[in-house]
Amino acid sequence: MKNQLSTKIAVIGGGPAALLTLKHILKKNFHPQTIYVFERNERFGAGMPYGKLGSLEEHVANVSANELPELVYPFEEYLKRNPSLIFKDFCDSKKLNPHQVIPRLLLGNYLEDQFNQYIKLAKKEGIKVIAKTDTLVTDIEKLNDKEDLFKITTEQGETFFADKVILCTGHVWNKTHEEKTKGWFDSPYPPSKFTGVTNYSVAIRGTSLTAIDAVKTLARLNGKFTETENGNIEFILNKGSENFRIHLFSTGGFLPALRFHSEDDAYSSDWTMSLDEIYEYKEKNGGFVDLDYVFEINFKLPLKQKDPEFYNHIKDLNLEEFAEKMLGLREKYDSFDLFKAEYKEAEESIKKRKSITWKEKLAGFSYAMNYPAKHFSAEDMLRLKSVLMPLISVIIASLPQSSYREIMALHDAGLIDLIQVDKESVVKPHENSGCIYHYTNENNDERNEYYEIFIDAIGQQQMNLNDLPFEGLKNQNVTSSAFLSFKNDDIGKELLEEKTENVVKGYNNNYYLKVPGLGINDYFQSLNIYNETVDNLFIMAVPFIGGLNPDYSGLDFCDTAAEKISEILSKNNLSNSESDQNIDDLQKNIV
């Protein structure tokens, strides 16, 4: 048994982030006395994306078995023990293709199983685990008279005390007009809410994987996909759905890029700047990490090593020029023609087991920049969001080939269109039902179109301090909004005078950019309103950390974040019997 500590850790949320947190806590050379896990839904491990709240049978993950983080035992072993009765490609573990994407519901079953395995391992190590499903945490308060204690209150009125809290609350899909306006949906989740025939055109805002989820569900309510003799997929409308159409609306006008063969690991900490490297660079460069430097070492140099020919084409381009060049190439083609061309390229990549190197290295850069991003200047963050992220968001989508074939079957049947709109386009609820879409199209024509059904599918929106559901943490100022400093105050002053959104002047007369989400440090510890580290409060809820972690989604990100959290827990958690006694006394008083 490893060193037992008198620490009580509360994990708020029981999805994939909590699963990976358990994994890394158990891997370290310390063990807390107690781990609480509070999950508001009925299952551990699956979270929203991999359970019924985010998926139906048609929805697939953009990850394969060989790309999953290491857990108690691999996905193949899980299938051996639990052959799927629903998904035919996963009924025999001996025939598993490790490169095949996994149905999300099946992946959720695996993650749930692994969560339970980690609970068993924790108990075997002598850790008391209190894991509660169907338990919504309604508030968290830091006890002022007990410096290292948090009071946790549940919807059932129960109260718990812990000296470490890790927020893993997962996705948030706020409702603005849904349930108030018939035919308006603020997200496609849960997909089970779509039940009827839609014998008319449906408006979907966005072309991300979230939008593809909506397309797959609506298509099956109005027809069926069938495989032809030559192996192609075609879509046949049901009787009564003759007028069914899908209109995708996008400001960029791009469909997501497809999965291809990757020669690198799914992700690696070797891709990132270490904290020592970050602080050494900051010391020599005015207190910031420069985006151009990260672009050079985490994109251009790896690209030079793997694909010198492509590198020679872009070696003299700066970040803006590179993004303009690559997006410009995409803009030359019709969206669906480009979609077809990229599918052929991806299929060739998979067939020959040869990567599309520049895309692979751009995905690697996107992962790597999460860690120095907290040390970017406000100027560089604005550049990143406006210049490079539009390209990255398309490339790293990694749409599975099976989803491509369904989209193209709908397109070949004349049932789906992509409409590029201006950035000033707006969607408003109609007084009776549905929406009016006000936009200017690529031909500069102003349009006002009525739709009986509108689905907002632009993906997870980043949450801010006011959205945090724990009033105690906000009232006690142990959480704060996230800010980045301007390297050049003259630029900050100019942008403020131009009334640029989220540019503010500080009490010290410096200028800052308010970015989405909460303030956190390199170990995901919360920052209070004085920008001081709150040692025992960790923020790993993805909607609340996107401002300082530009590529903040996926199991790979959660795995790395959980490792960093457990690293600092291991370093900082010395046995404190007095703190433990305080918690036990408070708990007994409540009981």
N, C-alpha and C positions, 0 to 999 in steps of 0.2 A: 504494500500500500504506500502511496506517495505521501508527502508531508501534508497533514491535515491542518487547515487554517480555520480560524473562528470567524469566517466570512460568510455572510448570507447574501447571495446574488439573486436579484429579481429580474427575469427576462420578460419584458412586456411584449407579447406576441409570440406565436408558436409556429411560424411558417419556416421557409427555407433559411432565412437569416438566423433565426433562433437555433435551427438544426446545426448550422455551421458554427455558431457560437458554442454550443455544447461540445462539438467535435474538438475545437481548439482549446477550450478550457481543460478538457480531459487529456489533451496531448501535453500540456505543460506540467512542470514539476511541482505544482501546488494543487491542492484540492480544497474548495470551500466546504464549510460545514453543511450548508443547505443551498439548494438551487430551487427557486420558484419559477414556474413557467405559467403565464396566464394567456390563454388563447381564447379569443371571443367566439370563434366558430367551433364546429364539432370535431375537427381533426387536427392533429399535429403534423408538421412537416410539409404538407402540400401547399399551404398558403392560398392566396387568391388565384394565381395563374394556373396551378396544377390541380385544382379541385373544381367542384361544380359551380363555384362562384365565378370562375373564369374560363371554363372549358366545357365543351361537349365532345362526343367521340370524334368529330371531324377535325378537331384542333390539334395541331402538332407543335412540339417545341422546336426551336431553331438550334437544337443541341443534340448530339448523338452520344451513344454510350461511352465512346473513347474520349469525349470532351468533358465528362462529368468530374467534379471534384472527387478526390479520394474519400471514401466513407468507410463504414465498418466492413462491408464487403461489396464487391462491384455489382453493377446492374445485371451482368450475366449470371452471377450466383443467385441474385434475387429471382430471376426468371426460372432458374433451375428448381428453386424451391416453390415458386408461384407462377407456373406457366399461365399465360393470358388466355382466357376463354373468349375474349372479345376481339382482340387484335391479332389477326391470323399470322402476321409476320413475327409475332413475339410469343408464339405458343410453344416453341422448341428452342431452348437456350443453346443447343448445339448448332443450330442453324442461324444464330444471331449474327447479323451484319453490324459490327461495332460502329460503322460509319453512317448507319441509317438513323434519321431523326426519329425521336420517340414521341408517340402520342402523349399529350400533356396529362391526361387522366391516368395513364399508366405510369408516367414519371412521378406523378403525385403519390400513387400507391407505393412506389419504391421509396420516396422521400419520407413518407409516413412510417414505413417499416424501419428505415434507418434511424428515425427519431426515437422510436421505441427501443431500438438496439442500444442507442447511446444512453437512454434512461437506465436500461439494465446494467450497462457498464458502469455508470455512475454509482448506482446502488451497490454494485459489487465492490467498488472502491471505498465504500463506507460513507458516501455522500447521501444525505437525505434529500430526496427529490419530491417536491410537491408540484405536480403538473396538473393544471386544471383547464379543461375545455369548457366551451359555452360560458366563459367568464370574461366579461368586459371590464377592464380597468377604467374607472370613471375619473379618478384623480390620483395624483402623486404629489406629496408635499415633503419638502426637506425640513426636518425638525430643527429649528433654530437653536434650541437648547441642547441638542445632541448633534454635534457637528457632522457626524458621519452616518446619520440615520435618515431613512426615507420611510414615510408612511404611505402605504398603497391601499386604496379603497376600491372595491369592486361594486358592480351593479347590484349584486346580491346583498350589499351592506357589510360584507366581510372586510376586515382590516388586517394587513400584514406589515411587517417591518423588515427592512433590509438595509445593508450598508453599501451595496452597489446596485445600481439600476442600469439596465441596458434596454433601450427602446428599439424593438424590432417589429414595429406595428404594421409594416408592409404597405401595400397600395391603398390609395384613397381616391375614391371616385365621387366627388361632390355632386350634388344635384341642385341645379338652378331652376330649370323649368320642367324637368321630368316629374311626373305625377301631378303637375299643375296644368300642363298643356298636353292634350291627347296627341299622340303621334310624335312627341319630342322625347329623345333619349340622350341624356348627357354622357353616356358611354355605352359600349356594346355589352356591358357586364351587369349581372350574370346573363349569359346568352340564352338561358332558359326562359327569359322574359319575352322573347320573340316566339310567338306560337301560331300566328295566323298567316293566311295567304295575303300577299301584298300585290294585288293586280293593278299596279300603277308604278310610276317611277319613284325610287327612293333616293334621297340625298344623303351621302356619307361624306363628312368633312375629314380629310386626311387620306394618306396613302401608306401609312406605316403598317406594321404588323397588326396593330390594333384594328385598323380598317379592314385588313384581310380577314381577321376573325369575323367581323360583321358580314362580310361578303359571303364567306363559307356557310354561315348559318342561314342567312336569308335565301341563298340559292337553294338549299335543301328544303326549305319550306315551300318553294315554288316550282320545283322540278327535281331532276336527278341526273347525276353524272354516270355515264356508261362508257365502258371500254370497247372500242371498235376492234374489228378483226386484225387491223394492222398495229394495234397497241396504243392508238391515240385515245384521248378522252374527249367525249362530246357531251353537251348538256341538252336535255330535252325538257321543255316546259310542261308542267302539269296542266290539265284541263282546268280552266278558271283562272289561270295565271298568264294569259296571253299578252297582257299589257305590262307585265313585270319588267322593270329595267333598273339598273343601278347607275347612278351618276356619282363618281368620285370627284371631289373638289380639292384642289391642291394649289398652293401659291408657287411651288417650285415646278410642278408639272412632271414629276418623276415618280416612277414606280420603284419599289425597293429592289436593291441588287440581290442576286441569288447566292446561295451557298456554293462553294467551290472546294477543291481539295486543298487542305492546309498542310504544309510540311513542318510547321512549328508546333510546339505544344499548344494546347488550347489557350493557356496563359502562363506566364512565368514572372516571378518577382525579379528575375534577372533583367527583365525589360525596363525596370523602373530605376530612377535615381534613388539611391539610399538616402536616408536622412542626413548622414554625415556629408554626402556629396551635395545635398541641397543647401545645408547651412554653410559649407565651405564656399559654394558658388555665391550665395547671398552676401557673404562677408566681403568678397572681392568685387561685387557688382552692385553696390548701392542698396543692398538690402532686399533685392528681388531676384527671382529666377526668371530669366527672359524666355518668352515663348519661342523666339527664333532659335535659341540654343537647344531647347527640348525638341523642336522640330528637326534640327540638324542631327542630334545624337540618337533620337528614338525613331526617326523615320528615314532620313537621307542616308545615314551611315549604314544601317542594316540593309537598306535597299541596294546600296553600292556593293555590298558583300554578296548579296543573293542574285541581283540582276543588274550587272554593270551596264548592259545595253540600255535598259530603261532609265537607269540613273543618269546616263550621259545626256538624255533628252531633257532632264529636269534639273540637273545639278546647279545651273546658274539661276534658277527661278527662286524668288523668295516665296514666303508662305502665301501671300496674296496672289502672286502670279501663278503659282501651282494650282491653287483652288480655282482661279478663273479659267485656266487652261482645261482642267479636268471637267469642270461643270460646262464649259463652253462646248466641249466635244459631245456631251450628253444633250445639250440644247439643240444641236443640229438635226436631231432625229425625232420622228414621231415617237411618243412614249412607248407605244406597243411594239413598234419596229425595233426600238432599242431593247425592249424587254426580251424579244425573240433572239436578238443578237447576243445578249448577255447570257441567255439560257444555253445557247450553243457553245459559247465560250466556257461556261461553267461545266457543262456536260463533258466537254473535251478535257478540261482540267481534272475532273473526277475519273474519267476513263483512263487517262495517262498517268494518274497520280502525280500531277504536276501543278504546282500552285500558280495562281495569278498574283505574282509577287507584290506588285504595288498595292493591291487591295489588302493583301495579308499584312503588309508592313504598316499600312494606314490603320488597320484594326489594332495592331500592336501598339502603335503610337497613341491611339485613342485610350487604350487601357493604361498605358504608361503615364500619360499626362495627368491622371487623377491625383497623383501624389505631389508633384511640384505645383499643381494648379492653385493650391492654397497659398502659394508664395508668389503667384503672378502679380504684376501690377494691374490696376484697374484698366489701364490702356490696353494691356495684352489680353485681358479677359474679354473686353469689348471686341477686339480683333478676332479672337477665337470664336466667339458666339456669332459674329456677323459674317465672317469670311470662311472659316474652315468647317464649322459644325454643320452647315447645310450639306456639304459634301460627305462628311463623315457619317451623318445620320442616314444617308442613303446607302452607303457602302457597307456599313456594319450591320445592316438589317438582317442579312444572311437568310433570305427567304428560302424555305425548302422547295425542292423541285416539284414535289407533289402539289404544293399550293400554286406554283406557276402554272402547272397543267390545267388546274381548275379555272384559274383566272383567264387563261387563253381560250378555254372551251367556252366560257361565257362571252368573251370577245368575238370569237368566231361565229357565235350564234347571234351577234349583234345586240347583246343584252347588257353590256357594260361600257361606259365611256369615262374618260378622264378629262375633266374640265379645269384648265389652268385659270386661276383668278388672281386679281390684284391683292396686294397686302391690306388694302383698305376695305376689302369685302366684309360684309356683315350678314349674320343670320339672325332673324328675329322671329319669335313665335307669332303664328297667325292667331287672330282673335278667336277662331273656332277650334282649329286643330292644325298640327303640322307647323310649317314654317314658310317664311318668305326669304329667299336667298338673294341678297343684293350684291351684285358684283360686276366688274368689268372684265370681259374675257380677253384672250390674247389678240383678238382682232380689234380691240379697243371699243367693243360694243357694250353699252351699259344694259344690264339685264336685271329683271326682278321676277324670279321664278317661284311659283308655289309648289310645295311638296307636302303630301299627306304624312310622310314619314321623314324625319330628320334624325340622323345618328351622328353625334360628335365622336370622332374616332381619331383624334390627333395624339392619343397616347396619354400616359400619366403626366399630369400637370404638376409642376413643382409647388410645394406648399411653403407657407411662410409662418412666422412666429404666431400670428393671430389665429392660424389654423390649428395650432397644437391643441389637442383636446384635454390637456391637463392644466387646469387653472392654477393649481398650486405651484407648479414649476414656473409658470409665467409670472405670477404675483410675487414670487420670492426672487425674481430676477436671476435665477440660475441658468436660464436659457436666454439667448439673444439672437437678434437678426445677424446675418452674415454680411460682412463688408470687406472690400479690398481697397487699399490706399492707392492714390495716384502717384506715379513716380515723378511726374511733373505737375506741380500744383497749378501752373498756368493753364494746362490743358483741362484740369478739373474745373477751374474757375470759368473757363470759356464755355465748357459744356453745361455748367450750371446756369450761366447767363442765357444760354440757348434753350434752357428748360428741358435739357435731356433727361429722360426718365431715369429715376433711381440714382442720380448724382446728387450728393449732399455735402454740405460744409460742416465740419466737426467743430466741437467746442474749442479745439486747439488751432482753429483757422486752417487746418488741412482739409483736403477734399477726398471724398470717398465714393465708391460705387457700391450701392446696396445690391447684393446678388440674392437670388432666391434661396430660401431655406434658413437653417440655423447656423450660428457660428460654432465651429468645431476645430479641434487641432489635428495634428498628424495621427493621433491615436483614437480619433473619433470621440474624444472627450468634449463635453459641452463647454462653451465659453460663456461666462456671465456677462452682465451689461458693462462691466469694467474691462472686458477682454481677458479676464483671468480664467485659468483652467479650473473647472469643477471636477476634481479628481475622480469622484465616484459616480458620475453620471455620463453615460455613453449614448450617442445618437447614431443608430444604425437603421433608422427608418428611411428608406430610399427617397420618398417624396420630400423629405426635409433636409437632404444633404446635397441636392443636385447643383446648388450654386457654386460650391467649392469642389465638387466632384463631377466634372462635365459628362463622363461616361459612367453612370452610376447604377446601371441595371445588370441583371444576370447573376447566375450562380457563381461565376468566377469573381466578380466584384465582391459579392457577399463573403466568399471564402477568404479573400485577401483582407477585407475589413475585419472579419472575425479573428483572423490571426493577429492583426495589429492590436485589437482590443485585449485578447488573451495575453499578448506579450507584455502590455503595460500592467495588466492585473497581476501577472507573475512577478514583475519587478517591484510593484508598489505594495503588494499585500503581505505585510508582516503580521504575524499573529497578534491579535489584540483582544485578550480575554475580557477586558473591561467593556469594550464595545459590544462584544457578544452577550455579556451579562445584561447590558442596557436593553438590547433587543429582546432577550428572553423575558425580562421583567415586563416590558411593554406588552409583549404578546400575551403573557399570562393575565395582565390586567384587562385586556380586551376580552379574553375568553371568560 
